[in-house]
Amino acid sequence: MRIEGEKNTLSRSPWLILTIVLLASIAATLNQFKVPPVMPLLMANFNQTAGQAGLLMSVFAITGLVLAIPSGFILQRLGYRKCGLMALAFVAAGVAFGAYSRGIGILLLSRLVEGAGLSLMAVTAPDIVALRFAPEKRGKAMAIWSAWVPFGSTTMFILAPLLAIHWGWRGVWQFGWGYTVAAGLLFYFLVKPVGPSSGQEQSEACRNLSIRRLSRIMGNRNLWLLSLLFCCFNFIVVSFLTWGPTFLQSARHASIVRASHTMSLTSILSMAAAQISGFLLDKTGARKVMGTLPLLAMAFLFPVDATVSERVFLFLAAAIGFIGGFVPTVVFSSAADIVGDERLAAMAMSVIQIGQNTGMLLGPLVVGLLIESSGWQVAFSALAPVGVLGVISGLAANFSRQPPLVTCEL
């Protein structure tokens, strides 16, 4: 399974491939999070309430939820190269479609197309990492890749307001399209199927497994508990990232630039924590602690957000980002071990994607409706019990490597 000794071509360097895969993955999350920084502009442009505008983030997850299981089967059949290019094509098409939309319905439809790309990328990238890196180095590699979400959101929290000031919200969409095309070209030219002596050959043995045998993976109790934990995590974090800028602008009268830059701290600190978590995970293996304790800590912080000044909110946003940054690395690195075979990482990630997309779908929508009906205090406080539910799920799960339910015959 280990291929780090391959020196035949540069394209076989696992660290180069990881870099390209990370840049390609960021194309999906960068476009996902282009909405929150310009949410007030979109609400005004399309005459939407908070509850209605929340769909712009939630609808992104609908196709992800629908494709969660099929995407695993698609990857298992097509391989990571074709699946990755397909993911980037969906993102680019959706962004281009949305950039020229004249009504909210068309914009929502374009977000559905983008969401399909994110769903495919979310199973493709971990599969590549699992195949390219030995188990003792996989924690560090997964930690680097897990920065795809905070890096994408940080980029947009910093750049989107500046782009919107000069070119409006459509300029933000056009930037997202340009980045996606550039990342797609890098992926096309540099991410190639590796030679017959590598782990790709071994992954071929899993490619032709029957649907019935692959479906047995879906019955893994611990995988579903991990998925529920990640559902709760995405519910609270994506909600906070979606509505944080709007809260600062409407309730604390911050400018669009200052509000977005404040929220960028959440993502920046999350990236730093992800790298620390990868190191600690490889050294200690304390997955249960690193996966549940952050959720518990965040559950106590969210209710305070609506009551503090803008200056204190800045520190809370940074704390939430750093604390929460430990969770994705634990989830992504644990999925392949729970099913017992890294060659089946795509199917494991399909289950994880159900939880991730459910959280992304419900979080911004529910919080938006609570903001509209009950105000900011109730909306932020509602995130606390969701975090506690994630803790309970994590405590009930077994994160250790387990005997595979399905074996691949070479």
C-alpha positions as CSV (number, residue, x, y, z in Angstrom):
1,M,0.0,0.0,0.0
2,R,2.9,2.4,0.6
3,I,4.2,4.1,-2.5
4,E,6.4,6.8,-1.1
5,G,9.5,5.0,-2.4
6,E,8.3,5.4,-6.0
7,K,10.7,7.7,-7.9
8,N,9.8,7.0,-11.5
9,T,8.0,10.2,-12.2
10,L,7.1,13.4,-10.3
11,S,3.5,12.5,-10.7
12,R,3.9,9.6,-8.4
13,S,5.1,11.7,-5.4
14,P,2.4,11.4,-2.8
15,W,3.1,14.9,-1.4
16,L,2.8,16.5,-4.8
17,I,-0.5,14.6,-5.4
18,L,-1.7,15.6,-2.0
19,T,-1.0,19.3,-2.8
20,I,-2.9,19.1,-6.1
21,V,-5.8,17.2,-4.5
22,L,-6.0,19.9,-1.8
23,L,-6.1,22.7,-4.4
24,A,-8.8,20.9,-6.3
25,S,-10.8,20.2,-3.2
26,I,-10.6,23.9,-2.2
27,A,-12.4,24.7,-5.5
28,A,-15.5,23.1,-4.1
29,T,-15.4,24.7,-0.6
30,L,-14.3,28.1,-1.9
31,N,-17.5,28.2,-4.0
32,Q,-19.6,26.7,-1.2
33,F,-18.6,29.6,1.1
34,K,-18.9,32.4,-1.4
35,V,-22.4,33.1,-0.1
36,P,-22.0,34.1,3.6
37,P,-19.7,37.1,3.0
38,V,-22.2,38.6,0.5
39,M,-25.4,37.3,2.1
40,P,-26.8,40.8,2.8
41,L,-26.2,41.8,-0.8
42,L,-28.0,38.6,-2.1
43,M,-30.9,39.2,0.3
44,A,-31.3,42.7,-0.9
45,N,-30.8,41.9,-4.6
46,F,-33.3,39.0,-4.6
47,N,-35.6,40.4,-1.9
48,Q,-35.2,37.4,0.4
49,T,-35.8,37.1,4.2
50,A,-33.3,35.3,6.4
51,G,-35.2,32.1,6.4
52,Q,-35.4,32.1,2.6
53,A,-31.8,33.2,2.0
54,G,-30.6,30.3,4.2
55,L,-31.5,28.0,1.3
56,L,-28.6,29.4,-0.6
57,M,-26.3,27.5,1.7
58,S,-28.6,24.6,2.6
59,V,-29.6,23.7,-1.0
60,F,-25.9,23.2,-1.7
61,A,-26.1,20.1,0.5
62,I,-29.2,18.6,-1.1
63,T,-27.4,17.1,-4.1
64,G,-24.6,16.1,-1.7
65,L,-27.1,14.2,0.4
66,V,-28.7,12.6,-2.6
67,L,-25.4,11.6,-4.1
68,A,-23.7,10.5,-0.8
69,I,-24.1,6.8,-1.4
70,P,-24.0,6.8,-5.2
71,S,-20.8,8.8,-5.2
72,G,-19.0,6.0,-3.4
73,F,-20.2,3.5,-6.0
74,I,-19.3,5.9,-8.8
75,L,-15.7,6.3,-7.4
76,Q,-15.5,2.5,-6.9
77,R,-16.3,2.0,-10.6
78,L,-14.6,4.9,-12.3
79,G,-11.5,5.4,-10.2
80,Y,-10.3,8.6,-8.6
81,R,-9.0,10.4,-11.7
82,K,-12.3,10.4,-13.6
83,C,-14.3,11.0,-10.5
84,G,-12.1,14.0,-9.5
85,L,-12.4,15.6,-13.0
86,M,-16.2,15.0,-12.9
87,A,-16.4,16.8,-9.6
88,L,-14.5,19.9,-10.8
89,A,-16.7,20.0,-14.0
90,F,-19.9,20.1,-11.9
91,V,-18.5,22.9,-9.7
92,A,-17.4,25.0,-12.7
93,A,-20.7,24.5,-14.5
94,G,-22.7,25.4,-11.5
95,V,-20.7,28.5,-10.8
96,A,-20.9,29.7,-14.4
97,F,-24.6,29.1,-14.4
98,G,-25.1,31.0,-11.2
99,A,-23.0,34.0,-12.1
100,Y,-25.5,35.0,-14.8
101,S,-28.7,34.1,-13.0
102,R,-31.4,36.7,-12.9
103,G,-33.7,35.1,-10.4
104,I,-33.4,33.3,-7.1
105,G,-34.7,30.1,-8.6
106,I,-31.9,29.9,-11.1
107,L,-29.3,30.7,-8.5
108,L,-30.6,28.0,-6.2
109,L,-30.5,25.5,-9.1
110,S,-26.9,26.4,-9.8
111,R,-26.1,25.7,-6.2
112,L,-27.5,22.2,-6.6
113,V,-25.1,21.6,-9.5
114,E,-22.1,22.9,-7.4
115,G,-23.2,20.6,-4.5
116,A,-22.9,17.6,-6.8
117,G,-19.3,18.5,-7.4
118,L,-18.5,18.9,-3.7
119,S,-20.1,15.5,-3.0
120,L,-17.9,13.7,-5.5
121,M,-14.8,15.5,-4.4
122,A,-15.5,14.7,-0.7
123,V,-15.2,10.9,-1.5
124,T,-12.5,11.2,-4.1
125,A,-9.9,13.1,-2.2
126,P,-9.8,10.9,0.9
127,D,-9.6,7.8,-1.3
128,I,-6.5,9.2,-3.0
129,V,-4.9,10.0,0.4
130,A,-5.8,6.6,1.8
131,L,-4.2,4.8,-1.2
132,R,-1.1,7.0,-1.3
133,F,-0.1,7.1,2.4
134,A,0.8,4.3,4.8
135,P,-1.3,4.2,8.0
136,E,1.4,5.6,10.2
137,K,1.5,8.8,8.0
138,R,-2.1,9.0,7.1
139,G,-3.1,11.1,10.0
140,K,-0.7,13.9,9.0
141,A,-1.8,13.6,5.3
142,M,-5.5,13.7,6.2
143,A,-4.8,16.7,8.5
144,I,-3.3,18.6,5.6
145,W,-6.2,17.7,3.3
146,S,-8.8,18.5,5.9
147,A,-7.8,22.1,5.6
148,W,-9.9,22.1,2.3
149,V,-12.9,23.5,4.1
150,P,-11.4,26.2,6.3
151,F,-9.0,27.2,3.5
152,G,-11.8,27.6,1.0
153,S,-14.0,29.5,3.5
154,T,-11.1,31.7,4.6
155,T,-10.3,32.7,1.1
156,M,-13.8,33.8,0.5
157,F,-14.2,35.6,3.8
158,I,-11.2,37.7,2.9
159,L,-11.6,38.2,-0.8
160,A,-15.4,38.1,-1.4
161,P,-16.1,41.5,0.3
162,L,-13.3,43.2,-1.7
163,L,-14.5,41.6,-5.0
164,A,-18.1,42.6,-4.2
165,I,-17.2,46.2,-3.5
166,H,-15.8,46.6,-7.0
167,W,-17.8,44.1,-9.1
168,G,-20.8,43.1,-7.1
169,W,-21.7,39.6,-6.0
170,R,-21.4,38.3,-9.6
171,G,-17.7,39.2,-9.5
172,V,-17.3,36.8,-6.5
173,W,-18.9,34.0,-8.7
174,Q,-16.6,34.8,-11.6
175,F,-13.5,34.5,-9.4
176,G,-14.8,31.1,-8.1
177,W,-15.2,29.9,-11.7
178,G,-11.7,31.0,-12.6
179,Y,-10.1,29.2,-9.7
180,T,-12.1,26.0,-10.4
181,V,-10.9,25.9,-14.0
182,A,-7.3,26.5,-13.0
183,A,-7.5,23.7,-10.3
184,G,-9.1,21.4,-12.9
185,L,-6.2,21.9,-15.3
186,L,-3.7,21.1,-12.6
187,F,-5.6,17.9,-11.6
188,Y,-5.9,16.9,-15.3
189,F,-2.2,17.2,-16.1
190,L,-0.7,16.1,-12.8
191,V,-3.0,13.5,-11.1
192,K,-2.5,10.4,-13.2
193,P,-3.2,6.7,-12.4
194,V,-0.1,5.2,-10.9
195,G,1.9,2.3,-12.2
196,P,1.0,-1.4,-11.8
197,S,3.3,-1.9,-8.9
198,S,1.5,0.5,-6.7
199,G,-1.5,0.5,-4.5
200,Q,-3.7,1.4,-7.5
201,E,-3.4,-2.2,-8.7
202,Q,-4.6,-3.4,-5.4
203,S,-7.4,-0.9,-5.4
204,E,-8.6,-2.5,-8.7
205,A,-9.4,-5.6,-6.7
206,C,-12.1,-3.7,-4.9
207,R,-13.4,-2.0,-7.9
208,N,-15.4,-4.9,-9.2
209,L,-17.1,-5.9,-6.0
210,S,-20.8,-6.5,-6.2
211,I,-23.2,-3.8,-5.0
212,R,-24.4,-6.4,-2.4
213,R,-20.9,-6.8,-0.9
214,L,-20.2,-3.1,-1.0
215,S,-23.6,-2.4,0.7
216,R,-22.5,-4.5,3.7
217,I,-20.2,-1.6,4.6
218,M,-23.3,0.5,5.1
219,G,-24.3,-1.7,8.0
220,N,-21.3,-0.7,10.2
221,R,-22.7,0.8,13.4
222,N,-19.6,2.7,14.3
223,L,-19.5,4.3,10.8
224,W,-23.0,5.7,11.3
225,L,-22.2,7.0,14.7
226,L,-19.2,8.8,13.3
227,S,-21.4,10.2,10.5
228,L,-23.9,11.5,13.2
229,L,-21.0,13.2,15.0
230,F,-20.0,14.9,11.8
231,C,-23.6,15.8,11.0
232,C,-23.8,17.7,14.3
233,F,-20.4,19.3,13.7
234,N,-21.4,20.6,10.3
235,F,-24.8,21.7,11.6
236,I,-23.2,24.1,14.2
237,V,-20.1,25.2,12.3
238,V,-21.6,25.8,8.9
239,S,-24.5,27.7,10.6
240,F,-22.1,29.9,12.5
241,L,-20.0,30.6,9.4
242,T,-23.1,31.3,7.3
243,W,-24.9,33.7,9.6
244,G,-21.9,35.2,11.6
245,P,-21.2,37.9,9.0
246,T,-24.8,38.9,8.8
247,F,-25.0,39.1,12.6
248,L,-22.0,41.4,12.8
249,Q,-23.4,43.6,10.0
250,S,-27.0,43.8,11.3
251,A,-26.6,43.6,15.1
252,R,-23.1,45.1,15.6
253,H,-23.1,47.4,12.6
254,A,-19.8,46.2,11.2
255,S,-19.0,46.9,7.6
256,I,-19.1,44.0,5.1
257,V,-15.3,43.8,5.0
258,R,-14.8,43.9,8.7
259,A,-17.6,41.3,9.3
260,S,-16.1,38.9,6.8
261,H,-12.6,39.4,8.0
262,T,-13.7,38.7,11.6
263,M,-15.3,35.4,10.5
264,S,-12.2,34.5,8.6
265,L,-10.4,34.0,11.9
266,T,-12.7,31.0,12.5
267,S,-11.4,29.3,9.4
268,I,-7.8,30.4,9.8
269,L,-7.6,29.0,13.3
270,S,-9.3,25.8,12.1
271,M,-6.6,25.2,9.6
272,A,-3.9,25.6,12.3
273,A,-5.7,23.2,14.6
274,A,-6.1,20.7,11.8
275,Q,-2.3,20.4,11.4
276,I,-1.8,20.1,15.2
277,S,-4.5,17.4,15.3
278,G,-2.8,15.4,12.6
279,F,0.5,15.4,14.5
280,L,-1.3,14.5,17.8
281,L,-3.4,11.8,16.1
282,D,-0.3,10.0,14.7
283,K,1.5,10.3,18.1
284,T,-1.3,9.4,20.5
285,G,-4.2,7.8,18.6
286,A,-6.6,9.5,21.0
287,R,-9.4,9.8,18.4
288,K,-12.4,9.7,20.8
289,V,-11.1,12.5,22.9
290,M,-10.1,14.7,20.0
291,G,-13.4,14.1,18.3
292,T,-15.8,14.7,21.1
293,L,-14.1,17.2,23.5
294,P,-14.1,20.1,20.9
295,L,-17.9,19.6,20.3
296,L,-18.6,19.8,24.0
297,A,-16.5,23.0,24.3
298,M,-18.2,24.7,21.4
299,A,-21.6,23.8,22.9
300,F,-20.8,26.2,25.8
301,L,-19.5,29.0,23.5
302,F,-22.3,29.4,21.0
303,P,-25.0,30.7,23.3
304,V,-22.6,33.5,24.4
305,D,-22.0,34.8,20.9
306,A,-25.2,36.9,20.6
307,T,-24.7,38.7,23.9
308,V,-21.1,40.0,23.5
309,S,-19.6,43.0,21.8
310,E,-17.9,42.8,18.4
311,R,-14.5,42.7,20.0
312,V,-15.3,39.8,22.2
313,F,-17.1,38.1,19.3
314,L,-13.8,38.2,17.4
315,F,-12.1,36.2,20.2
316,L,-15.0,33.7,20.4
317,A,-14.9,33.2,16.6
318,A,-11.2,32.5,16.8
319,A,-11.7,30.0,19.7
320,I,-14.5,28.2,17.9
321,G,-12.3,27.8,14.8
322,F,-9.4,26.5,16.7
323,I,-11.4,24.1,18.9
324,G,-13.5,22.8,16.0
325,G,-10.4,22.3,13.7
326,F,-9.6,19.0,15.5
327,V,-12.8,17.2,14.5
328,P,-12.6,16.8,10.7
329,T,-9.1,15.2,10.9
330,V,-10.4,12.6,13.4
331,V,-13.4,11.8,11.2
332,F,-11.6,11.5,7.9
333,S,-8.7,9.5,9.3
334,S,-11.0,7.2,11.2
335,A,-13.4,6.3,8.4
336,A,-11.1,4.0,6.5
337,D,-9.9,2.3,9.7
338,I,-13.5,1.6,10.8
339,V,-14.2,-0.4,7.6
340,G,-10.9,-2.1,8.0
341,D,-9.5,-1.5,4.5
342,E,-8.3,1.8,3.0
343,R,-9.2,0.5,-0.5
344,L,-12.8,0.9,0.6
345,A,-12.4,4.4,1.9
346,A,-14.7,5.8,-0.8
347,M,-17.6,3.7,0.6
348,A,-16.8,4.7,4.1
349,M,-16.7,8.4,3.1
350,S,-20.1,8.0,1.4
351,V,-21.6,7.3,4.9
352,I,-19.7,10.2,6.3
353,Q,-21.0,12.4,3.5
354,I,-24.6,11.6,4.6
355,G,-23.9,13.1,8.0
356,Q,-21.9,16.0,6.6
357,N,-24.5,17.0,4.0
358,T,-27.4,16.6,6.4
359,G,-25.7,19.0,8.8
360,M,-24.9,21.5,6.1
361,L,-28.5,21.2,4.8
362,L,-30.4,21.6,8.1
363,G,-28.0,24.0,9.9
364,P,-28.2,27.2,7.9
365,L,-31.9,26.7,7.1
366,V,-33.0,26.0,10.7
367,V,-30.9,28.8,12.1
368,G,-32.1,31.2,9.5
369,L,-35.7,30.4,10.4
370,L,-34.9,30.9,14.1
371,I,-33.3,34.3,13.4
372,E,-36.4,35.3,11.5
373,S,-38.9,34.1,14.1
374,S,-37.1,34.4,17.5
375,G,-33.9,36.5,17.1
376,W,-30.2,35.9,17.3
377,Q,-30.0,34.8,20.9
378,V,-32.3,31.8,20.4
379,A,-30.7,31.0,17.1
380,F,-27.2,30.8,18.5
381,S,-28.3,29.0,21.7
382,A,-30.0,26.3,19.6
383,L,-26.6,25.2,18.4
384,A,-25.6,24.0,21.9
385,P,-27.8,20.9,22.2
386,V,-26.8,19.8,18.6
387,G,-23.2,19.9,19.8
388,V,-24.0,17.7,22.8
389,L,-25.7,15.2,20.6
390,G,-22.5,14.9,18.6
391,V,-20.6,14.3,21.8
392,I,-23.0,11.4,22.8
393,S,-22.6,9.9,19.3
394,G,-18.8,10.1,19.5
395,L,-18.7,8.5,22.9
396,A,-20.8,5.6,21.7
397,A,-18.6,4.9,18.7
398,N,-15.5,2.7,18.4
399,F,-12.8,4.6,16.5
400,S,-10.2,1.8,16.3
401,R,-9.3,-0.2,13.3
402,Q,-11.6,-3.2,12.8
403,P,-11.6,-6.4,10.8
404,P,-13.1,-5.7,7.4
405,L,-16.7,-6.7,6.7
406,V,-15.8,-7.0,3.0
407,T,-12.5,-8.3,1.7
408,C,-11.0,-7.6,-1.7
409,E,-9.6,-10.5,-3.6
410,L,-6.5,-9.6,-5.6
